[in-house]
Amino acid sequence: MDDLNTISVALPANYYSTEMIAKDYPEINIKEFNGVYECLEELSYGDADAFVGNLGVISYHINNSGFTNLKIAAPTSYKTNGIALAVTKDWVVFRDIANKVFASISPTEREQIRNEWIAVRYEHGVSWKEVFKWISFGLLIILAVFLFLLYWNKRLRKEIKLRKLKEKQLNKSMKLIRKQDTDKKVLLQEIHHRVKNNLQIITSIMNLQSNIVSDPNSKQVLKDAIDRIKSIALIHDKIYNSKNISDVSTNDYIQSLAEEVLHNFSMEKNIQLNVNSNVDNIQLDTLVPLALILNELLTNSLKYGVKNKNNGRINIEFKPRYTGYELKYFDNGEWYDNPDSDHFGTSLINVFTEQLDGEYSLNKSKEGTEYLFQFKYSKS
């Protein structure tokens, strides 16, 4: 009955069954007509979609009125109370006679009478034509899906084969690239190793020359040059000993350079060294000028700034800033200008700062001396 909610149902007007259906199923679209015959006629013509009524009455009309295009679809939930004969109250004698006649009819005779008048059978509303149509439609869909999967599987096999071939070629290329990369790294490390050795040879020659020279100023000039060469040699040593030649720890290098310079001066005084760098690594063409600048600053601090301090302190801070780097160098010494100095170290600082496309400021106070450098990123 719930399936009738979306269609129109023909029912006889003023029938008790019509009132029950309207009450129990208010969503059904009921079309009322005069009597069962007219309802079945409207249903046969297509002006209604369904009819709900007594099977015996419907069977009689279908057999005697020729409604051959109508079909019993399904039973309802309403109970069958059987067939009864109604008489008025004043026909008591007729009622009793009728009941005796009905009681005398055997069950076999009842079934014969019922089969004679109710010839329409309940068929569950199955249309084999519709079933065959939908089965054929489903088979066509399955066939289409099967053919599509077959075609797609063929395409996938071809694609997989092509990708395996490309993957094989790619792996071969990657092996060649890795081999070339390893060869280049070995070659570069060997170059840095040879450069470091050559610088050490130069340093040894200059040390020998320094031992021969008797003039103190000449000795100092040679010593300063040796310190500068050692700064460069330290860079190549770090690169040679690193696993990745393009990855040299900036903080580690600055710390090593500062300690090397302190060791060269062999100062007995306690010098507190603080190095702070949050720059992971920089390019070699930036690291070399930076190392030479730090070498000059450290040398000047030890020679002039903290030379006479019992507790000297040197702070080096290197960090990225905006479009480049910032180097802050501080010592708590008292610098003074040496009238006999040729200011060669200061000239080197200016040259290397300009090479790094940077600038610096110098601030001297009672607390100490501070250099603040601003460098731009290398364009190479």
Secondary structure, DSSP 8 states (H G I E B T S, - for coil): -GGGGGSEEEEETT-HHHHHHHHH-TTSEEEEESHHHHHHHHHHHTS-SEE---HHHHHHHHHHHT-TT-------SS----------TT-HHHHHHHHHHHHHS-HHHHHHHHHHH------TT--HHHHHHHHHHHHHHHHHHHHHHHHHHHHHHHHHHHHHHHHHHHHHHHHHHHHHHHHHHHHHHHHHHHHHHHHHHHHHHHHHHHHH---HHHHHHHHHHHHHHHHHHHHHHHHHHSSSTT---HHHHHHHHHHHHHHHHT--SEEEEEEEE------HHHHHHHHHHHHHHHHHIIIIISTT-TEEEEEEEEEEETTEEEEEEEE-S-----TT---HHHHHHHHHHHHTT-EEEEEE-SS-EEEEEEEE----
